[in-house]
Each structure stands twice: as C-alpha cells, then as structure tokens.
Amino acid sequence: MLRDYATITLGVLTLLATSAAVYGILTINTQIQAKPEQVKIPDYTAELDSLKSQVDSINSQIGSMSTSLATLDTLKNNVADISGKLSDLQAKESTVQQPAPSPTPVTPLTIVLDKSNYLQTDTIKITALGANPQKTVDVELLDNTGFVVLHKITWSDSSGKVSYAMQLSNALPVGNYQVQIISDQQTSTQPLTIIASSTTSTSTTTFTAQTDKAVYNTGDFIQVIGAGQAGTSVTGVLTSPTGKTYSTATTIQSDGSFVMFFSPSQPYETGNWSILVTNLGQTKSLAISVGTGSSSSGSYTFTAQTDKAVYNKGDLIQVSGTGQPNTTISAVFTSQSGQTYTPTTTANSDGTYHLFFLISQSYETGNWLVSVTNLSQSKTLSIYIQS
C-alpha cells in the first residue's frame, strides 16, 4: 500500500509539472494571439483533454487513498483496543482460575464437664474448646429459669481452650442447672444436675466402717473401708492383744467413701485385735484376728459394706465383708416406694464374700436401704441411686 502511495505521489508531481508546462504554452499562445499578427501554433486540445482525464483519475485515486488510510488508522486503533481488552480478559481469567485460599476452619464453642451429676459441695471441672484464643471468657452457672447464680471470668489459652474449676455450695438448691460459656459472640451451654449433699452424708445409720477380711496373717496389710460425710476426716486406732496401738487417718471422698490402711513395721502379734474408727464423733468398733488364717476363737465377726455410697443407673453395686465361712450371704435392696431385690452369694472358706447387684435403668432414683444377712446376724446399709 505504501509503494502504491509513493507511485501515485510521483505521478501527481509529474502531472503537476506537465500541467505547468502546458500552462506556460497556453500563456505564450494567448500572448501570441494578442499580437496583431496571426501566428499558427500546434493544436494541443486532445493532449490537454487527456491530461485532464488523467488528473481527474489521480484525484480520485488520491481520495480513495485518503479514505483507505483513514480506514487503516481506524482499524489500527480498533486492533489496539481489542488487544488491550484481550489482555484484561486474560488477566481476569488467571485471577479466576487461581483457587481462593481455604478459610481457616472455625471450631464451634463446645463445653465438656467431668460428669453430669454433682453434690452441693462438689467442684465442677469445666473444659471448653473453640473460644477466641487468649481472651477473657465468662463462665456462668444458670438455674432452670435461666438466672445466673454463679459468674466467673477466666482466660482462654493460645489454642482457644478453657479450663476452669467451679466450686459449688450448699446454698445452691438441688435441681437442674446449666454451665454457660461466653466468648465474644459465641455462647455454649451444658446441662447438669445438683443433688443434695445430705444424701451421701452419713448419720448414725449411714456411717460405716469395715475391714476387708476378718483373719490376717502376720505382716499383712489391714484395710478398712466405709462411708461417711464427704470431705471430713476419719481416724482409726488399731490395738494389739498386748495393748500396742497403731494410728492412721484419711479423708472421705466426694462420693462419701473412704479407705484406710494399717501396715506393720514388724510382724503383728497373733491373737484378737480391735480397731476403733471415728468420724464426726461417731465411732465404729471392729474386731479382727491375726494368726495363720483362722480365728483363734473359731468365730467370725459379720460385716457388710458397699463399695461406694452414690451410684448411677447402670452401675454394678458391690457388697463385701466377712461372715461365717461357706455359709449363705443374702441381701435385700429396698427402694423408697418399697420395691425389693434379693441377690445372694456364699462366703469363702476364709469368711470373706462379695455380692453384686446391677442397677437397671428402670430402677427408682433416691435413697435405698440394703439389708445384708448371714445366719442370725444382719447389717443395714444406705445408698443413693441417681439418674
């Protein structure tokens, strides 16, 4: 196209030069005609007409050329615009194709309690996950109406975990409650039940103490188990046949049970021993025999003790103690409404026995009495069954 343009331009210049020459000839011809004397000159009309036609053609071509150049400029601008738009589209496509970063998963605020039922004097061990890390957290205890009865503030750790021990009080009435955790805009609750501490506290009929067996060999550990007021102290004094004494003490657990041990620093004397166990002014007197495995008197002290004082539905109750060897041990479990269940077992050759009773989900909750009988002797125990 540029070569054609140059060719046309050269033609135009040649035509202009020729036109100038023709104009000069016409001027001379006019001047000659103006003279008085007639001078005959050649007729260039045909040649001029031909040149005029060529000039018109060149003008037309120049016009077409100008139009073509304008069209080329327009196309060039359109191509540049399209190229820019294509670049933008490619950039957007690259952005869309790149996978968006996965959002950090948010752990919902969750509360875990160490158990579902608590005595009025218990401590609730609270663990929560999903709190905002290293920020203050509200820990609340709500009653069954939604009223906040206890409110504490603690901190979450760097992983969003909260650990808190909430101490209950005898002033709180028994019933259904909720532990509530508030971390910024997140709130979570967990239900629990508070039962009366008095149901596991011991009185004249519920304070018990029992050795694990009736006859010991010299050097044996003597174990005393029983039930009493949770959180109170139990003391025991072991007295030998010659009057030597050995003392020990322990604290009753939150479920009302306790275990204490006597361990000799030297072999015990053989013969009959006594143990006095005291809790809150109440005393239990136990008798044991130390020898070769049988009582020197030939008789056994009948005893009975449950493995703990408070049970959940589905638990297995164990009653253990000592009685007459190879004789029947029977128990009667009685609910508050008068329902009774009577498991039995046989005492071992050393007089010890273990009797088991499975608590069905259909059994009543509340206080139960356990009457254990061996021959003509009987013991009455008290337990509490909760849901």
The 8 nearest C-alpha neighbors of each residue, nearest first, counted from 0:
[[1, 3, 2, 4, 5, 64, 68, 67],
 [2, 0, 4, 3, 5, 6, 7, 68],
 [1, 3, 5, 4, 0, 6, 7, 8],
 [4, 2, 6, 0, 5, 1, 7, 8],
 [3, 5, 1, 7, 2, 6, 8, 0],
 [6, 4, 8, 2, 3, 7, 9, 1],
 [5, 7, 3, 9, 8, 4, 2, 10],
 [8, 6, 10, 4, 9, 5, 3, 11],
 [7, 9, 5, 11, 10, 6, 4, 12],
 [10, 8, 12, 6, 11, 7, 5, 13],
 [11, 9, 7, 13, 8, 12, 14, 6],
 [10, 12, 14, 8, 9, 13, 15, 7],
 [11, 13, 15, 9, 10, 14, 16, 8],
 [14, 12, 16, 10, 15, 11, 17, 9],
 [15, 13, 17, 11, 16, 12, 18, 10],
 [14, 16, 18, 12, 13, 17, 11, 19],
 [15, 17, 13, 19, 14, 18, 12, 20],
 [18, 16, 14, 20, 19, 15, 21, 13],
 [19, 17, 15, 21, 20, 16, 14, 22],
 [20, 18, 22, 16, 17, 21, 15, 23],
 [19, 21, 23, 17, 22, 18, 24, 16],
 [22, 20, 18, 24, 23, 19, 25, 17],
 [23, 21, 19, 25, 20, 24, 18, 26],
 [22, 24, 20, 26, 21, 25, 19, 27],
 [23, 25, 21, 27, 26, 22, 28, 20],
 [26, 24, 28, 22, 27, 23, 29, 21],
 [25, 27, 23, 29, 24, 28, 22, 30],
 [26, 28, 30, 24, 29, 25, 31, 23],
 [29, 27, 25, 31, 26, 30, 24, 32],
 [30, 28, 32, 26, 27, 31, 25, 33],
 [29, 31, 27, 33, 28, 32, 26, 34],
 [30, 32, 28, 33, 34, 29, 27, 38],
 [33, 31, 29, 34, 30, 28, 37, 38],
 [32, 34, 30, 31, 29, 35, 36, 28],
 [35, 33, 31, 36, 32, 30, 37, 38],
 [36, 34, 37, 33, 32, 31, 38, 30],
 [35, 37, 34, 38, 32, 31, 33, 39],
 [38, 36, 35, 32, 39, 34, 31, 33],
 [37, 39, 36, 40, 31, 32, 34, 28],
 [38, 40, 37, 41, 32, 31, 42, 28],
 [41, 39, 38, 42, 28, 43, 31, 37],
 [40, 42, 43, 39, 44, 28, 38, 24],
 [41, 43, 44, 40, 45, 46, 39, 47],
 [44, 42, 46, 45, 47, 41, 48, 21],
 [45, 43, 47, 46, 42, 48, 49, 41],
 [46, 44, 48, 47, 43, 49, 42, 50],
 [45, 47, 49, 43, 48, 44, 50, 51],
 [48, 46, 50, 44, 49, 45, 51, 43],
 [47, 49, 51, 45, 46, 50, 44, 52],
 [48, 50, 46, 52, 47, 51, 45, 53],
 [49, 51, 47, 53, 52, 48, 54, 46],
 [52, 50, 48, 54, 53, 49, 47, 55],
 [51, 53, 49, 55, 50, 54, 48, 56],
 [52, 54, 56, 50, 51, 55, 57, 49],
 [55, 53, 51, 57, 56, 52, 58, 50],
 [56, 54, 58, 52, 53, 57, 59, 51],
 [55, 57, 53, 59, 54, 58, 60, 52],
 [56, 58, 60, 54, 59, 55, 61, 53],
 [59, 57, 61, 55, 60, 56, 54, 62],
 [60, 58, 56, 62, 57, 61, 55, 63],
 [59, 61, 57, 63, 62, 58, 64, 56],
 [60, 62, 64, 58, 59, 63, 57, 65],
 [63, 61, 59, 65, 64, 60, 58, 66],
 [64, 62, 60, 66, 61, 65, 67, 59],
 [63, 65, 61, 67, 62, 66, 60, 68],
 [66, 64, 68, 62, 67, 63, 61, 69],
 [65, 67, 63, 69, 64, 68, 70, 62],
 [68, 66, 70, 64, 65, 69, 63, 71],
 [67, 69, 71, 65, 70, 66, 64, 72],
 [70, 68, 72, 66, 71, 67, 65, 73],
 [69, 71, 67, 73, 68, 72, 74, 66],
 [70, 72, 68, 74, 69, 73, 75, 67],
 [73, 71, 75, 69, 70, 74, 76, 68],
 [74, 72, 70, 76, 75, 71, 77, 69],
 [75, 73, 77, 71, 76, 72, 78, 70],
 [74, 76, 72, 78, 73, 77, 71, 79],
 [75, 77, 79, 73, 74, 78, 80, 72],
 [78, 76, 74, 80, 79, 75, 81, 73],
 [77, 79, 81, 75, 80, 76, 74, 82],
 [80, 78, 82, 76, 77, 81, 75, 83],
 [79, 81, 77, 83, 82, 78, 76, 84],
 [82, 80, 84, 78, 83, 79, 77, 85],
 [81, 83, 79, 85, 80, 84, 78, 86],
 [84, 82, 86, 80, 81, 85, 79, 87],
 [83, 85, 87, 81, 86, 82, 88, 80],
 [86, 84, 88, 82, 87, 83, 81, 89],
 [85, 87, 83, 89, 84, 88, 90, 82],
 [88, 86, 84, 90, 85, 89, 91, 83],
 [87, 89, 85, 91, 90, 86, 92, 84],
 [90, 88, 92, 86, 91, 87, 85, 93],
 [89, 91, 87, 93, 88, 92, 86, 94],
 [92, 90, 94, 88, 93, 89, 95, 87],
 [91, 93, 89, 95, 94, 90, 88, 96],
 [94, 92, 96, 90, 91, 95, 89, 97],
 [93, 95, 91, 92, 97, 96, 90, 98],
 [96, 94, 92, 97, 93, 91, 98, 99],
 [95, 97, 93, 94, 92, 98, 91, 99],
 [96, 98, 94, 95, 93, 99, 92, 100],
 [99, 97, 96, 100, 95, 101, 94, 93],
 [98, 100, 101, 97, 95, 102, 96, 94],
 [101, 99, 102, 98, 103, 97, 104, 96],
 [102, 100, 99, 103, 98, 104, 105, 97],
 [103, 101, 104, 100, 105, 99, 98, 106],
 [102, 104, 105, 101, 100, 106, 99, 107],
 [105, 103, 102, 106, 101, 107, 129, 100],
 [104, 106, 107, 103, 129, 102, 108, 130],
 [107, 105, 129, 104, 108, 128, 130, 109],
 [108, 106, 129, 109, 105, 128, 130, 185],
 [107, 109, 129, 128, 130, 187, 106, 185],
 [108, 110, 128, 127, 107, 187, 129, 111],
 [111, 109, 127, 126, 189, 128, 112, 188],
 [110, 112, 126, 127, 125, 113, 109, 189],
 [113, 111, 125, 114, 124, 126, 110, 115],
 [112, 114, 124, 111, 125, 123, 115, 126],
 [115, 113, 112, 116, 117, 191, 123, 124],
 [114, 116, 191, 192, 117, 112, 113, 190],
 [117, 115, 192, 193, 191, 114, 118, 194],
 [118, 116, 193, 121, 194, 192, 119, 115],
 [117, 119, 194, 196, 121, 120, 193, 195],
 [118, 120, 169, 196, 168, 121, 195, 167],
 [119, 121, 168, 118, 167, 169, 196, 122],
 [122, 120, 118, 119, 167, 117, 166, 123],
 [121, 123, 166, 165, 167, 164, 124, 120],
 [124, 122, 165, 164, 125, 166, 121, 112],
 [123, 125, 164, 113, 112, 163, 122, 165],
 [126, 124, 112, 163, 162, 164, 123, 111],
 [125, 127, 162, 111, 161, 110, 112, 163],
 [126, 128, 110, 161, 109, 160, 111, 162],
 [129, 127, 160, 109, 108, 130, 159, 161],
 [128, 130, 108, 106, 159, 107, 109, 160],
 [131, 129, 159, 182, 108, 128, 132, 160],
 [130, 132, 159, 134, 182, 133, 129, 155],
 [133, 131, 159, 157, 155, 156, 134, 158],
 [132, 134, 155, 156, 157, 154, 131, 159],
 [135, 133, 154, 132, 155, 131, 136, 156],
 [134, 136, 154, 153, 155, 152, 137, 133],
 [135, 137, 182, 153, 154, 152, 181, 138],
 [136, 138, 152, 181, 180, 151, 139, 153],
 [139, 137, 180, 151, 150, 152, 179, 136],
 [140, 138, 150, 179, 149, 178, 151, 141],
 [139, 141, 178, 149, 148, 177, 147, 179],
 [142, 140, 147, 177, 145, 146, 176, 148],
 [141, 143, 176, 145, 144, 146, 177, 175],
 [142, 144, 176, 145, 175, 141, 146, 177],
 [145, 143, 142, 146, 141, 176, 147, 175],
 [146, 144, 141, 142, 143, 147, 177, 176],
 [145, 147, 141, 142, 144, 148, 143, 140],
 [146, 148, 141, 149, 140, 145, 139, 142],
 [147, 149, 140, 141, 146, 142, 150, 139],
 [150, 148, 140, 139, 147, 151, 141, 138],
 [151, 149, 139, 138, 140, 148, 147, 152],
 [150, 152, 138, 137, 139, 153, 149, 165],
 [153, 151, 137, 136, 138, 135, 150, 154],
 [152, 154, 136, 135, 137, 151, 155, 138],
 [155, 153, 135, 134, 136, 133, 156, 161],
 [156, 154, 161, 133, 159, 160, 132, 134],
 [155, 157, 133, 159, 160, 158, 132, 154],
 [158, 156, 132, 133, 159, 155, 160, 131],
 [159, 157, 156, 160, 132, 155, 129, 133],
 [158, 160, 132, 130, 129, 131, 156, 155],
 [161, 159, 128, 155, 156, 158, 127, 130],
 [160, 162, 155, 127, 126, 128, 163, 156],
 [163, 161, 126, 125, 127, 160, 164, 124],
 [162, 164, 125, 124, 165, 126, 161, 153],
 [163, 165, 124, 123, 125, 122, 166, 162],
 [166, 164, 123, 122, 163, 167, 124, 125],
 [165, 167, 122, 123, 121, 164, 168, 120],
 [168, 166, 120, 121, 122, 119, 165, 169],
 [167, 169, 170, 120, 119, 171, 166, 121],
 [170, 168, 119, 171, 120, 167, 172, 196],
 [169, 171, 168, 172, 119, 167, 120, 173],
 [170, 172, 169, 168, 173, 119, 167, 193],
 [173, 171, 170, 174, 169, 193, 195, 119],
 [172, 174, 193, 194, 195, 171, 175, 119],
 [175, 173, 193, 192, 172, 176, 194, 143],
 [174, 176, 192, 143, 191, 193, 142, 177],
 [175, 177, 142, 191, 143, 141, 190, 192],
 [178, 176, 190, 141, 189, 140, 191, 188],
 [177, 179, 140, 189, 188, 139, 141, 190],
 [178, 180, 188, 139, 187, 138, 177, 140],
 [179, 181, 138, 187, 137, 186, 188, 139],
 [182, 180, 186, 137, 185, 136, 183, 179],
 [181, 183, 136, 185, 130, 184, 131, 186],
 [182, 184, 185, 181, 131, 136, 186, 130],
 [185, 183, 182, 186, 181, 131, 130, 108],
 [186, 184, 182, 183, 181, 108, 187, 130],
 [187, 185, 181, 180, 182, 184, 108, 188],
 [186, 188, 180, 179, 108, 109, 181, 110],
 [189, 187, 179, 178, 177, 180, 190, 110],
 [188, 190, 178, 177, 110, 179, 191, 187],
 [191, 189, 177, 176, 178, 188, 192, 175],
 [192, 190, 115, 176, 177, 116, 175, 189],
 [191, 193, 175, 116, 174, 176, 117, 115],
 [194, 192, 117, 173, 174, 118, 116, 119],
 [195, 193, 173, 118, 117, 119, 196, 192],
 [196, 194, 197, 198, 119, 118, 173, 193],
 [197, 195, 118, 198, 119, 199, 200, 194],
 [196, 198, 200, 195, 199, 201, 228, 194],
 [197, 199, 196, 195, 200, 383, 366, 194],
 [200, 198, 197, 196, 255, 201, 308, 309],
 [201, 199, 228, 197, 198, 227, 229, 196],
 [200, 202, 227, 205, 206, 228, 199, 203],
 [201, 203, 205, 204, 206, 200, 227, 228],
 [202, 204, 205, 206, 201, 281, 207, 282],
 [203, 205, 202, 206, 201, 380, 381, 379],
 [206, 204, 201, 202, 381, 203, 207, 380],
 [205, 207, 201, 227, 226, 202, 204, 203],
 [208, 206, 225, 226, 205, 209, 227, 283],
 [207, 209, 225, 224, 283, 223, 226, 276],
 [208, 210, 224, 223, 225, 302, 304, 211],
 [211, 209, 223, 212, 222, 224, 213, 221],
 [210, 212, 222, 223, 320, 209, 224, 213],
 [213, 211, 210, 321, 351, 214, 320, 215],
 [212, 214, 287, 321, 288, 299, 215, 300],
 [213, 215, 288, 292, 289, 212, 287, 293],
 [216, 214, 289, 292, 219, 288, 290, 217],
 [215, 217, 290, 289, 291, 219, 292, 218],
 [216, 218, 267, 266, 219, 289, 290, 215],
 [217, 219, 266, 216, 263, 267, 220, 265],
 [220, 218, 217, 216, 215, 221, 262, 263],
 [221, 219, 262, 261, 222, 260, 218, 263],
 [220, 222, 261, 260, 219, 262, 223, 210],
 [223, 221, 260, 210, 211, 259, 220, 224],
 [222, 224, 210, 259, 209, 258, 211, 260],
 [225, 223, 258, 209, 208, 257, 210, 259],
 [224, 226, 208, 207, 257, 256, 209, 304],
 [227, 225, 256, 207, 255, 206, 257, 308],
 [228, 226, 201, 206, 255, 200, 229, 256],
 [227, 229, 200, 201, 231, 255, 230, 251],
 [230, 228, 255, 253, 251, 252, 231, 200],
 [229, 231, 251, 252, 250, 253, 228, 232],
 [232, 230, 229, 251, 250, 228, 233, 278],
 [231, 233, 250, 249, 251, 278, 234, 230],
 [232, 234, 278, 249, 248, 277, 250, 231],
 [235, 233, 248, 277, 276, 247, 249, 232],
 [234, 236, 276, 247, 275, 246, 248, 277],
 [237, 235, 246, 275, 274, 245, 238, 244],
 [236, 238, 274, 245, 244, 273, 246, 235],
 [239, 237, 244, 273, 243, 242, 272, 274],
 [238, 240, 272, 243, 242, 241, 244, 268],
 [241, 239, 242, 272, 271, 270, 238, 268],
 [242, 240, 239, 243, 238, 268, 272, 244],
 [241, 243, 239, 240, 238, 244, 272, 237],
 [244, 242, 239, 238, 241, 245, 240, 237],
 [243, 245, 238, 237, 242, 239, 236, 246],
 [246, 244, 237, 236, 238, 243, 247, 261],
 [247, 245, 236, 235, 237, 244, 248, 234],
 [248, 246, 235, 234, 236, 261, 245, 249],
 [247, 249, 234, 233, 235, 259, 232, 246],
 [248, 250, 233, 232, 259, 234, 251, 247],
 [251, 249, 232, 231, 233, 230, 252, 257],
 [250, 252, 257, 229, 230, 231, 256, 255],
 [253, 251, 255, 254, 229, 256, 230, 257],
 [252, 254, 229, 255, 230, 251, 121, 256],
 [255, 253, 252, 256, 309, 308, 229, 199],
 [256, 254, 229, 226, 227, 252, 253, 308],
 [257, 255, 226, 307, 252, 251, 225, 254],
 [256, 258, 251, 225, 224, 226, 252, 259],
 [259, 257, 224, 223, 225, 260, 222, 256],
 [258, 260, 223, 222, 249, 224, 257, 248],
 [261, 259, 222, 221, 223, 262, 220, 258],
 [260, 262, 221, 220, 222, 263, 247, 259],
 [261, 263, 220, 260, 221, 264, 219, 218],
 [264, 262, 265, 218, 266, 267, 261, 220],
 [263, 265, 262, 266, 218, 267, 261, 245],
 [266, 264, 263, 267, 218, 217, 262, 268],
 [267, 265, 218, 217, 263, 268, 264, 219],
 [268, 266, 217, 218, 265, 269, 263, 289],
 [269, 267, 270, 266, 239, 289, 217, 240],
 [268, 270, 289, 290, 267, 271, 217, 288],
 [269, 271, 289, 288, 240, 290, 268, 272],
 [270, 272, 288, 240, 287, 289, 273, 269],
 [271, 273, 239, 287, 240, 238, 288, 286],
 [274, 272, 286, 238, 285, 237, 287, 275],
 [273, 275, 237, 285, 236, 284, 286, 238],
 [274, 276, 284, 236, 235, 283, 285, 282],
 [275, 277, 235, 283, 282, 234, 274, 284],
 [278, 276, 282, 234, 281, 233, 280, 283],
 [277, 279, 233, 281, 280, 232, 282, 234],
 [280, 278, 281, 277, 231, 232, 233, 228],
 [279, 281, 278, 277, 282, 233, 276, 203],
 [280, 282, 278, 277, 279, 283, 203, 206],
 [283, 281, 277, 276, 275, 280, 278, 284],
 [282, 284, 276, 275, 208, 277, 285, 281],
 [285, 283, 275, 274, 276, 282, 286, 273],
 [284, 286, 274, 273, 275, 283, 287, 209],
 [287, 285, 273, 272, 274, 300, 284, 288],
 [286, 288, 213, 272, 271, 214, 273, 289],
 [287, 289, 271, 214, 294, 270, 272, 215],
 [290, 288, 269, 215, 270, 216, 214, 217],
 [289, 291, 269, 216, 292, 270, 215, 288],
 [292, 290, 216, 293, 289, 215, 217, 214],
 [291, 293, 214, 290, 215, 216, 294, 349],
 [294, 292, 214, 291, 295, 290, 297, 349],
 [295, 293, 297, 296, 288, 214, 298, 292],
 [294, 296, 297, 293, 270, 288, 290, 271],
 [295, 297, 294, 298, 299, 271, 293, 288],
 [296, 298, 294, 295, 299, 293, 323, 288],
 [299, 297, 296, 294, 300, 323, 295, 293],
 [300, 298, 323, 322, 301, 213, 297, 294],
 [299, 301, 322, 302, 286, 321, 213, 298],
 [300, 302, 322, 321, 299, 376, 303, 373],
 [301, 303, 320, 321, 300, 209, 322, 304],
 [304, 302, 320, 319, 378, 318, 371, 209],
 [303, 305, 318, 319, 320, 209, 225, 306],
 [306, 304, 318, 307, 317, 319, 316, 308],
 [305, 307, 317, 318, 304, 316, 308, 256],
 [308, 306, 256, 305, 309, 254, 255, 226],
 [307, 309, 382, 255, 254, 256, 383, 199],
 [310, 308, 383, 254, 384, 307, 382, 199],
 [311, 309, 384, 385, 383, 314, 312, 308],
 [312, 310, 385, 314, 386, 384, 313, 309],
 [311, 313, 360, 358, 314, 386, 359, 385],
 [312, 314, 358, 359, 360, 311, 357, 315],
 [315, 313, 312, 358, 311, 357, 310, 316],
 [314, 316, 357, 356, 358, 317, 355, 313],
 [317, 315, 356, 355, 357, 314, 318, 305],
 [318, 316, 355, 306, 305, 354, 319, 315],
 [317, 319, 305, 354, 304, 353, 355, 306],
 [320, 318, 353, 304, 352, 303, 354, 317],
 [321, 319, 303, 302, 351, 352, 304, 211],
 [320, 322, 351, 350, 302, 301, 212, 352],
 [323, 321, 301, 350, 299, 324, 300, 351],
 [322, 324, 350, 326, 299, 325, 346, 321],
 [325, 323, 350, 348, 346, 347, 326, 349],
 [326, 324, 346, 347, 348, 345, 323, 327],
 [325, 327, 345, 346, 324, 323, 328, 373],
 [328, 326, 345, 344, 373, 329, 346, 325],
 [327, 329, 373, 344, 345, 343, 372, 346],
 [330, 328, 343, 372, 371, 342, 327, 344],
 [331, 329, 371, 370, 341, 342, 343, 372],
 [330, 332, 341, 370, 369, 340, 333, 339],
 [333, 331, 369, 340, 339, 368, 341, 330],
 [332, 334, 339, 368, 338, 367, 337, 331],
 [335, 333, 367, 337, 338, 336, 339, 368],
 [334, 336, 337, 367, 366, 333, 365, 338],
 [335, 337, 334, 338, 333, 363, 339, 367],
 [336, 338, 334, 335, 333, 339, 367, 332],
 [339, 337, 334, 333, 336, 340, 335, 332],
 [338, 340, 333, 332, 337, 331, 334, 341],
 [339, 341, 332, 331, 342, 333, 338, 330],
 [342, 340, 331, 330, 332, 343, 339, 329],
 [343, 341, 330, 329, 340, 356, 331, 344],
 [344, 342, 329, 328, 330, 341, 354, 327],
 [343, 345, 328, 327, 354, 329, 346, 342],
 [346, 344, 327, 326, 328, 325, 347, 352],
 [345, 347, 352, 325, 324, 350, 326, 351],
 [348, 346, 350, 351, 349, 324, 325, 352],
 [347, 349, 324, 350, 325, 346, 351, 323],
 [350, 348, 347, 351, 324, 293, 292, 214],
 [349, 351, 324, 322, 321, 347, 323, 346],
 [352, 350, 321, 347, 346, 320, 349, 212],
 [351, 353, 346, 319, 320, 347, 321, 354],
 [354, 352, 319, 318, 317, 355, 320, 351],
 [353, 355, 318, 317, 344, 319, 352, 343],
 [356, 354, 317, 316, 318, 315, 353, 357],
 [355, 357, 316, 315, 358, 317, 342, 354],
 [358, 356, 315, 316, 314, 359, 313, 355],
 [357, 359, 313, 312, 314, 315, 356, 360],
 [360, 358, 361, 362, 313, 312, 357, 314],
 [361, 359, 312, 362, 313, 358, 386, 363],
 [360, 362, 359, 363, 312, 358, 364, 313],
 [363, 361, 359, 360, 364, 358, 312, 334],
 [364, 362, 365, 361, 334, 384, 335, 385],
 [363, 365, 384, 385, 386, 362, 366, 383],
 [364, 366, 384, 383, 385, 363, 367, 335],
 [365, 367, 383, 382, 335, 384, 334, 368],
 [368, 366, 334, 382, 333, 381, 383, 335],
 [369, 367, 381, 333, 380, 332, 382, 370],
 [368, 370, 332, 380, 379, 331, 381, 371],
 [369, 371, 379, 331, 330, 378, 380, 368],
 [372, 370, 330, 378, 377, 329, 379, 369],
 [373, 371, 377, 329, 376, 328, 330, 378],
 [374, 372, 328, 376, 375, 377, 327, 322],
 [373, 375, 376, 372, 327, 326, 323, 328],
 [374, 376, 373, 377, 372, 301, 323, 378],
 [377, 375, 373, 374, 372, 301, 378, 371],
 [378, 376, 372, 371, 373, 370, 375, 379],
 [377, 379, 371, 370, 303, 372, 380, 302],
 [380, 378, 370, 369, 371, 368, 377, 381],
 [379, 381, 369, 368, 370, 205, 378, 382],
 [380, 382, 368, 205, 367, 369, 379, 366],
 [383, 381, 308, 367, 366, 309, 368, 384],
 [382, 384, 366, 309, 365, 367, 310, 308],
 [385, 383, 364, 310, 365, 311, 309, 366],
 [386, 384, 311, 364, 310, 365, 312, 383],
 [385, 312, 311, 364, 384, 360, 116, 310]]
